[in-house]
Amino acid sequence: MKRISVNAIIQAVKEACITMNYEIDPLISEAFENAKKVEKSPVGISIIEDLIKNAEIAQKYTAPICQDTGMIVAFVTLGQNVLVEDGAISDAINEGVRQGYAEGYLRKSVVSDPVLRKNSGDNTPAVIYFDVVEGDVFEIELASKGFGSENMSKSKMLKPSDGMSGIMNFVIETVKMAGPNPCPPIVVGIGIGGTIDKAAQIAKKSLLRPLGQKNELPHIAQMEEELLEEINHLGIGPQGLGGITTALAVHAETYPTHIAGLPVVVNINCHASRHKKVVL
């Protein structure tokens, strides 16, 4: 039996909240450099250079990459042989968020009631998902989800007969309608199958994959490649001002579904694509 104190969870979540808002993922930095080499638009190249400079300044001066420091989404993988002591996991995650956003001087963007709109004052609660597995693994994958990109999410209940072409057309239509709003170059997450809520969950979780990592299923990996190419031919470009760098990657996940349905959800990350894994 593996024992983990809630204090360890609090500390790890706190540090992750700060770090992922200050430091851009190395794979994103690499993607920026690669995009700068192939981008044909002078304005697009200039914007990519600005994004690189912005990330360097944020890290150097320990400042947020973006003013929208997001709402925290946590995917917890909990082994059945793990005992969390001295409190509840959800409470510990929320306390880590609370401390991280205070100590990191990160913007508190969460409102306690979606209608009355009163700010919670500490960026809690987080959105938390649990996956219980065998063994003694304990991992938390955290995303700091800004709403410039989250607001561009779309869901659709396709007919099974719509097939792959229907899925791809919906994704392209969603990205085209999003335009400059999610701060491109973007990362596109796609959830296919399950129920509508499951499709939304796996779409968001797909964004936590290492940038550009392909789906293990050959037909889905091929779809990711084709979609990335088509999206980058839309002409939206960096920050929506034209060019061939509209998306850095397309990540898709699937789940078994009902014979009568084909749920699809598109969830988009901005160019910062902030996420961090905690392993205890």
C-alpha positions as CSV (number, residue, x, y, z in Angstrom):
1,M,0.0,0.0,0.0
2,K,1.4,3.4,-1.1
3,R,0.7,6.2,1.3
4,I,0.5,9.9,0.2
5,S,-0.2,12.8,2.4
6,V,-2.6,15.5,1.2
7,N,0.1,18.0,2.0
8,A,2.3,16.5,-0.7
9,I,-0.6,16.9,-3.2
10,I,-1.2,20.5,-2.1
11,Q,2.4,21.4,-2.6
12,A,2.8,19.6,-5.9
13,V,-0.4,21.2,-7.4
14,K,0.6,24.7,-6.1
15,E,4.0,24.5,-7.8
16,A,2.5,23.1,-11.0
17,C,-0.1,25.9,-11.2
18,I,2.7,28.5,-11.0
19,T,5.2,26.8,-13.3
20,M,2.8,26.1,-16.1
21,N,1.6,29.7,-16.2
22,Y,5.2,31.1,-16.2
23,E,7.1,28.6,-18.4
24,I,6.0,27.4,-21.8
25,D,6.3,23.7,-22.7
26,P,9.7,23.0,-24.4
27,L,7.8,21.2,-27.2
28,I,5.7,24.4,-27.8
29,S,9.0,26.4,-28.0
30,E,10.4,24.0,-30.5
31,A,7.2,24.1,-32.5
32,F,7.5,27.9,-32.6
33,E,11.0,27.7,-34.0
34,N,10.0,25.2,-36.6
35,A,7.0,27.3,-37.6
36,K,9.1,30.4,-38.0
37,K,11.3,28.5,-40.6
38,V,8.3,27.5,-42.8
39,E,5.9,30.4,-42.3
40,K,5.5,32.4,-45.6
41,S,3.8,35.5,-44.2
42,P,6.2,38.3,-43.0
43,V,3.5,39.3,-40.5
44,G,3.1,35.7,-39.4
45,I,6.9,35.4,-38.8
46,S,7.0,38.6,-36.8
47,I,4.1,37.4,-34.6
48,I,5.8,34.0,-34.0
49,E,9.0,35.9,-33.0
50,D,6.9,37.9,-30.6
51,L,5.4,34.8,-29.1
52,I,8.9,33.4,-28.6
53,K,10.1,36.6,-27.0
54,N,7.0,36.8,-24.8
55,A,7.7,33.3,-23.4
56,E,11.3,34.2,-22.8
57,I,10.3,37.4,-20.9
58,A,7.7,35.4,-18.8
59,Q,10.3,32.9,-17.7
60,K,13.1,35.4,-17.1
61,Y,10.9,37.7,-14.9
62,T,8.6,34.9,-13.5
63,A,5.5,36.5,-14.9
64,P,2.5,34.8,-16.5
65,I,2.7,34.0,-20.2
66,C,-0.8,35.4,-20.6
67,Q,-3.1,37.5,-18.4
68,D,-5.8,34.8,-18.6
69,T,-4.3,32.3,-16.3
70,G,-7.2,30.0,-16.8
71,M,-9.5,27.6,-14.9
72,I,-7.7,24.5,-13.6
73,V,-8.8,21.1,-15.0
74,A,-7.3,18.1,-13.3
75,F,-7.2,14.5,-14.5
76,V,-6.4,12.2,-11.6
77,T,-5.1,8.7,-12.2
78,L,-5.5,6.9,-8.8
79,G,-4.2,3.4,-8.2
80,Q,-6.3,1.1,-6.0
81,N,-3.2,0.5,-3.8
82,V,-2.8,4.2,-2.9
83,L,-4.0,5.5,0.4
84,V,-4.3,9.3,0.6
85,E,-4.0,10.3,4.2
86,D,-5.3,13.3,6.3
87,G,-7.9,14.5,3.9
88,A,-9.7,14.3,0.5
89,I,-8.0,14.4,-2.8
90,S,-10.4,17.0,-4.3
91,D,-9.9,19.3,-1.3
92,A,-6.2,18.9,-1.6
93,I,-6.2,19.8,-5.3
94,N,-8.4,22.9,-4.7
95,E,-6.1,24.0,-1.8
96,G,-3.1,23.6,-4.1
97,V,-4.9,25.8,-6.7
98,R,-5.8,28.3,-4.1
99,Q,-2.3,28.6,-2.8
100,G,-0.7,28.6,-6.2
101,Y,-2.8,31.3,-7.6
102,A,-2.2,33.5,-4.5
103,E,1.5,33.0,-4.3
104,G,2.0,33.2,-8.1
105,Y,0.0,36.4,-8.4
106,L,-2.1,34.7,-11.0
107,R,-5.5,36.1,-12.1
108,K,-8.5,34.7,-10.3
109,S,-11.0,34.0,-13.1
110,V,-13.5,31.6,-11.6
111,V,-17.0,32.7,-10.6
112,S,-18.8,30.7,-8.0
113,D,-22.2,30.8,-9.8
114,P,-22.4,30.8,-13.6
115,V,-25.4,33.0,-13.6
116,L,-24.8,35.4,-10.7
117,R,-21.1,35.8,-11.7
118,K,-19.6,36.5,-8.3
119,N,-15.9,35.7,-8.3
120,S,-14.8,32.9,-6.0
121,G,-11.7,35.0,-5.1
122,D,-9.2,32.2,-5.3
123,N,-9.7,30.5,-8.7
124,T,-11.4,27.5,-7.2
125,P,-13.0,25.1,-7.6
126,A,-11.0,23.2,-10.2
127,V,-12.8,20.8,-12.6
128,I,-11.6,17.3,-11.5
129,Y,-11.9,13.9,-13.2
130,F,-10.9,10.6,-11.6
131,D,-9.7,7.4,-13.3
132,V,-9.2,4.5,-10.8
133,V,-6.7,1.9,-12.0
134,E,-4.8,-1.1,-10.6
135,G,-1.5,-0.6,-8.8
136,D,0.0,2.2,-6.8
137,V,0.2,4.9,-9.4
138,F,-0.9,8.5,-8.5
139,E,-0.7,11.1,-11.2
140,I,-2.5,14.4,-11.7
141,E,-2.4,16.0,-15.1
142,L,-3.3,19.7,-14.8
143,A,-4.4,22.1,-17.5
144,S,-4.7,25.9,-17.0
145,K,-7.6,26.5,-19.5
146,G,-8.0,30.0,-20.7
147,F,-11.5,30.8,-22.1
148,G,-10.4,32.6,-25.2
149,S,-9.9,29.1,-26.5
150,E,-12.4,27.3,-24.3
151,N,-15.2,29.5,-25.7
152,M,-14.5,28.2,-29.2
153,S,-15.5,24.6,-28.2
154,K,-18.2,22.9,-30.3
155,S,-20.1,19.7,-30.0
156,K,-22.2,17.8,-32.5
157,M,-24.1,14.6,-32.6
158,L,-23.3,13.3,-36.1
159,K,-25.1,10.4,-37.8
160,P,-23.0,7.2,-38.0
161,S,-23.3,7.5,-41.8
162,D,-21.5,10.9,-41.7
163,G,-18.3,8.9,-41.0
164,M,-14.8,10.3,-41.2
165,S,-15.6,13.0,-43.7
166,G,-18.4,14.3,-41.5
167,I,-16.0,14.4,-38.5
168,M,-13.3,16.2,-40.5
169,N,-15.8,18.7,-42.0
170,F,-17.1,19.6,-38.5
171,V,-13.6,20.1,-37.2
172,I,-12.6,22.4,-40.1
173,E,-15.8,24.3,-39.7
174,T,-15.2,24.8,-36.0
175,V,-11.7,26.1,-36.5
176,K,-12.8,28.4,-39.3
177,M,-15.5,29.9,-37.1
178,A,-13.1,30.3,-34.2
179,G,-10.7,32.4,-36.4
180,P,-8.4,34.6,-34.4
181,N,-10.4,34.2,-31.1
182,P,-8.4,31.3,-29.5
183,C,-5.0,33.1,-30.1
184,P,-3.5,30.9,-32.9
185,P,-1.4,29.0,-33.6
186,I,-3.6,26.6,-31.7
187,V,-3.7,23.0,-30.6
188,V,-6.9,21.2,-31.7
189,G,-8.3,18.5,-29.4
190,I,-11.0,16.2,-30.7
191,G,-13.1,13.7,-28.8
192,I,-15.0,11.1,-30.9
193,G,-17.5,8.5,-29.5
194,G,-18.9,7.6,-26.1
195,T,-21.7,10.0,-25.1
196,I,-21.6,13.7,-25.5
197,D,-20.1,14.3,-22.1
198,K,-17.5,11.5,-22.7
199,A,-16.5,13.0,-26.0
200,A,-16.0,16.4,-24.3
201,Q,-13.8,14.8,-21.6
202,I,-11.5,13.0,-24.0
203,A,-11.3,16.0,-26.3
204,K,-9.9,18.0,-23.4
205,K,-7.6,15.2,-22.3
206,S,-6.2,14.8,-25.8
207,L,-4.7,18.3,-25.4
208,L,-2.5,17.0,-22.6
209,R,-0.6,14.6,-24.9
210,P,3.0,15.6,-25.8
211,L,2.6,18.1,-28.7
212,G,2.3,16.3,-32.0
213,Q,2.1,12.8,-30.5
214,K,-0.1,10.7,-32.8
215,N,-3.0,8.5,-31.8
216,E,-2.1,4.8,-31.7
217,L,-4.9,3.9,-34.1
218,P,-3.6,4.3,-37.7
219,H,-6.8,5.7,-39.2
220,I,-7.1,8.3,-36.4
221,A,-3.4,9.2,-36.8
222,Q,-4.0,9.7,-40.5
223,M,-7.0,11.9,-39.8
224,E,-4.9,14.0,-37.4
225,E,-2.3,14.6,-40.1
226,E,-4.8,15.4,-42.8
227,L,-6.7,17.8,-40.5
228,L,-3.5,19.6,-39.5
229,E,-2.7,20.2,-43.2
230,E,-6.2,21.4,-44.0
231,I,-6.4,23.7,-41.0
232,N,-3.0,25.3,-42.0
233,H,-4.4,26.0,-45.4
234,L,-7.3,28.0,-44.1
235,G,-5.1,31.2,-44.0
236,I,-6.0,32.2,-40.5
237,G,-2.3,32.2,-39.4
238,P,-0.6,33.4,-36.2
239,Q,-3.0,35.5,-34.1
240,G,-5.5,35.5,-37.1
241,L,-3.5,37.9,-39.2
242,G,-2.8,35.5,-42.1
243,G,-0.3,32.7,-42.8
244,I,0.1,29.0,-42.8
245,T,0.7,28.5,-39.1
246,T,-2.9,28.2,-37.8
247,A,-2.4,25.0,-35.8
248,L,0.7,23.4,-34.2
249,A,-0.9,20.0,-33.8
250,V,-4.2,18.1,-33.9
251,H,-4.8,15.5,-31.2
252,A,-7.8,13.1,-31.4
253,E,-9.1,10.5,-28.9
254,T,-11.8,7.9,-29.4
255,Y,-14.2,5.9,-27.2
256,P,-16.7,3.1,-28.1
257,T,-20.2,4.5,-28.8
258,H,-23.8,3.5,-29.4
259,I,-24.8,2.0,-32.8
260,A,-27.1,5.0,-33.4
261,G,-24.7,7.8,-32.7
262,L,-21.4,9.5,-33.5
263,P,-20.7,12.2,-30.9
264,V,-17.9,14.6,-31.7
265,V,-16.5,17.5,-29.6
266,V,-13.8,20.0,-30.6
267,N,-11.8,21.6,-27.8
268,I,-9.0,24.1,-28.6
269,N,-5.9,25.2,-26.8
270,C,-4.3,28.6,-27.4
271,H,-0.7,28.8,-28.5
272,A,0.5,28.6,-24.9
273,S,-1.2,25.2,-24.4
274,R,-0.5,25.2,-20.6
275,H,-0.4,21.8,-18.9
276,K,1.7,20.0,-16.3
277,K,1.9,16.4,-14.9
278,V,2.3,15.7,-11.2
279,V,3.6,12.3,-10.2
280,L,3.7,11.3,-6.5
